[in-house]
Amino acid sequence: MTAASLLLPRCLLLVAAPLLLATVIACGGGGEAGPSPNTASSSSEDAGQPRLWIKESEDMQPFENGDSVAVSGMNVEISVAPYPPGRSANIDFYLTRGGGPVEDANVSLQYDMTVMEHGPFELLAVPTGRGHYLAPMDFVMDGSFWLNVSVDAAGAESIINMLVKVDR
């Protein structure tokens, strides 16, 4: 065999491979089948879908941004900014008891993706005054994240289980 006869099949492969790949993609075989429940989408059909859920008993309930949940005799108002949440977001936990702010609490979070482990990540929310505790979140990628929020005030610890759907 000559060097030219060995080189010809490689040249054909270099030309044919990109054409084959372009044909597969054009026919719909190169992309994903569509969004799954665990991936976030920025399409207009996803605009009205919930982005936050709270686990109550054994059920996950959609949760409106800025709503409250009662834990250990406290009211915890949860606000996410920006909303809908992006790859980075701030979550403000506003704690009140009997109508007044709770200023002596510790709010900590443990979070990770629902479909693949990257952590778990841990974060201590920063008290910003008058019952507000700010958690600057850095989500590693688009998708759904479990958040286990520990609220420790007056010797009583409560856990709030949340699900957050994130996209750019």
Residue, then its C-alpha position, 0 to 999 in steps of 0.5 A: m500500500t502506498a501513503a496516498s492510498l492510506l491517506l484517502p480514507r482519512c480524508l473522506l472521513l474528515v469530509a463525511a463526519p461533519l456532513l453526517l453530524a449536520t444531517v443528524i442535527a437537522c433531522g432532530g436527532g442531535g438535540e434533547a427531547g424537550p424540557s424535563p420536569n427537573t430542568a428549567s426553561s426560559s420559554s414563554e410557555d414556562a412563564g406562568q409556572p411555579r418556581l418555588w415549592i414548600k414541603e408541607s407534611e409529605d406534599m410539595q405545595p406551590f409557594e408564591n414569592g413573598d408568602s409566609v410559612a409558620v414554624s415554631g410560633m414564628n411567621v417566616e416570609i420568604s422573598v426571592a430576588p430576582y424573581p424568577p430566580g436565576r443562577s444567583a439570587n438573594i433569598d430574604f427570610y423575614l422572621t416575626r413573632g407576635g407581629g414583631p421582628v425576631e432579631d436573635a435567630n440563626v438561619s442556615l441553609q443546606y442545598d443541592m440539585t435534585v438530579m445530580e449532586h454538586g454539594p451539599f452546599e451550606l450557607l449561613a444567612v446574614p442578619t440584616g436587621r429588623g428580623h431580616y436574614l439574607a441568603p445570597m445564593d449561587f446555584v451552580m447551574d440551571g435546574s431544580f434545587w432542594l433547600n433545607v432551611s434551618v431556623d433556630a430562634a429562642g432555643a427552638e429549631s425548625i426546618i423548612n424544606m423548599l424546592v427552587k427552580v432556577d434558570r438564567 
